[in-house]
């Protein structure tokens, strides 16, 4: 085994009951979740008992996902699994930077709550949506976007999968263009056109939010969604850019591999990022941790203990 990276799950992977088994372990997770409950009453109920519709609202999903992403990483660290690098997909980047020491876990929760609020407000300004385009090259999807006003390529997930954001009234014409080229679209269950110019107001205001916190250079290699390179002393400057610019996940994973990473542990709900990594790097070793049971399995697999 070479180097390990923790990859932090993004919005869309949430599910009812998430985080409960890790909370019941006590330790770092319980402390973090109890702090969050004091700051934002009702958070634990949303995670442990809430229904999918409630949990999927941006204003709820982001704080809840932050907690589970970070909790899984902290529990792995407590059991001796230490990564050489981290990266997070969109919302996951907030948790990744907290784990890497760019700001405290507590400040990270405050930050993510503000991020959720700002992005929710931006989605209310214009009716937008997102769609995953499958089976076409990035260049073909970019060309299709250029033909339809109000649609932008935003998440470069892996070869043959690029997500676009667009106005709801523009997406049907875009989907016809994709169909004509032999591709297909899959609408995503999200509340707005994230990582696009539709989020400009949120990105601008998020810069002001970050100015209120002590933010330093990460103590681990932490790859940025914005340019797929490790952060340096520029977190407060670069982090807002990911809100209204594309997530370059495919580039991030390949950059990690070039830096010696061959084992990826997805922390947080689901296996979305695990699946993308296997498509980008078929030879990579991939695990995921979002429960106490999986925590023990992965620790044993990685450490042999």
Protein Blocks (a to p, Z undefined) as FASTA:
>chain_A
ZZdddddddehjacehihklmmmngmjllmmmmmmmmmmghklmmmmmmcfklmmpmklm
mmmmmmmmmmmmmmmmmnopacfbdcdehjlmmmmmmmnopacfklmmmmmmmmmmmmmm
mmmmpccdddddehiafklmmmmmmmpghiacfbdfbghiacddddfklmmmmmmmmmmn
opacdddddfbdehiaklmmmmmmmmmmmmmpccdddfbdcddfklopacdfkmmmmmmm
mmmgccdfklmmmmmmmnopabdcdedehjklmmmmmmmmmmbccdddfbfklmmmmmmm
mnoZZ
